[in-house]
Amino acid sequence: MRRFRRYALVSALTLVVAGTALFGFGEFWSLGAISQHPFWLYKSIVLVRDAVTGIDAKNVGLPEGFAPVADRGTALLYRENCAPCHGGPGVAPEDFALGMMPVPPPLAGIAGERSAKEIFWFIRNGLKMSGMPAWEGRLSRAEMLDLTAFVEALPTLTPADYRRLIGELEAAPRQDGAGETSIIADTSAADAERGRLLMRLHACRSCHEIPGLVGANVHVGPDLSEAGSRRYIAGVLKNTPQNMVRWIIDPPAVDPLTAMPDLGVTPAQAADMAAYLYQLAPPPNSRAGKDERDQGQEVEDRGR
């Protein structure tokens, strides 16, 4: 009996210590959506989620000959039920979705990573504690299949294709984005740490890999770890703080063909975001950037 009590006490103490450690290191004391999950906790949740849903989705039955479809009917169904949270090619999610934790991912990337059965499973069942609703009982099975087919087709759609399908008129041709910017922002007062927070609250991490921000392994937009050190922004603008601000504020004004949407970022916010990108990688014309290039050239010369 004494041995049993001893084992019970040790087990109870172990659970208390483990639970306390999980609570502390998992930052469960900070439940606000303004703070992100610790990296290890996020990856653990994703690992369990994908394992469980992957097994469950194997039981989903799809019609024979099921294939991706992008037509006006499926596009309008997507715009009505999915785009408010997930956005579309060149179209940002609604403001309320940008501050969610976790951020609803762009579905063009999801389509390249998940099977049609898994996509249908998420549409029908939703996902607890994620903001993803279950559409079972509110959409017919045929409509959920149409949504699945459209999501599967998303990677093949350009922003112009998407707008054409949902019936929005094309905007008038813009001027060449390589010209001088008319947006003037006070970059001297920019705060890089505030920029990091703003990039998370505007869901930049849902499309881009960004050091310091936790999120899924995405393959929608380019990795931003070296965005600040590139000679050109979007391939057309010389890399200067003012041009970086201009690009962040209104990407389609710089490149009408870009899939990056206008997120309603103010000049002051864009200056903070630019400061964070330059903190990750100094601009090419800065002293730090030149020193890094010189060091890289020196290493390359030694290797010859």
C-alpha positions, 0 to 999 in steps of 0.5 A: 500500500505504501509503495502504491501511495509513493508511486501515486505521489511521484506520478502526481508530482511529475504531472504537476511539474510537466504541466507547469513547464508546458504552461510556462514554456508554451506561453499559455499565460499569454492568450491574446491573439496579438502574440504568436505561438512559440515555434516548437508549440506551433510545429507540434500542433501542426504535426498532430493536426496533419496526422489526425486529419490525414487519417480521417480524410482517407475515408472521404469519397469523391465522385469518379473523375473529380478534377479541379474546376475554375469557372464563374459558378465555383469562383462566386461560391469561393468569393462568398464563403472562403475569400473573406478569410483566405483572400484570393489571387491578388485579393487580400482577406477581410481586415478581421481575418488578418489579426486572427491567430493562427492566420487563415492561410492562402488556399493557393498554397494549401492546394499544392500541399494537400489532397482533394480529400483533405481539402474537402474534409476541412471544408465539411468539418472545419477545425476546432479553435482555429476559426475555420467553420464547418460547412456541413449543414450550411452548404450542400455536398455538391457545393462543398465539392465545387469549392474543393474543385475551385481550391484545387484550381487556385494555383493555376489562376492569376489575379486577372483570371480570378477577377475576371471569373468573379465579374470584377472589372479590370482596373485601368492600366497603371503607370510603370512602377519603376518611376519615382515614388510620390509617397513620402514617409518618415523612415527616420522614426521607423521602429523595426520591432514594431514592424515585425509585429505589424507584419504578423498582424497583417498576415505577411507570414501566411504567404512569406517565410520571415525570420522571427515570425512563426507560421507554416512552411509556405510556398506562395510568396518569396522568402523575405529573409534577404528582401532588404539586401536585394538591389531591386524591389519586385524586379522594377524598383531600386531598393531604397527605403522610400521605394520599399515603403511604396511597394508595401503600401500598394504592390499592384501600383508598382506591378499590376501583375503581382499577386500581392494585394493591397493590405491597407497599410499606412505609410508609417506602418510600411516604414516600420515594416521596411525597417524590420526587413532592413534589420534582417538584411541591410540594403545594398547601398548601406555600409553594413550591406557593403561590408557583407558583400565584401566579406562574401567576396573575400570568402569566395576568393579564398575558395578559388 
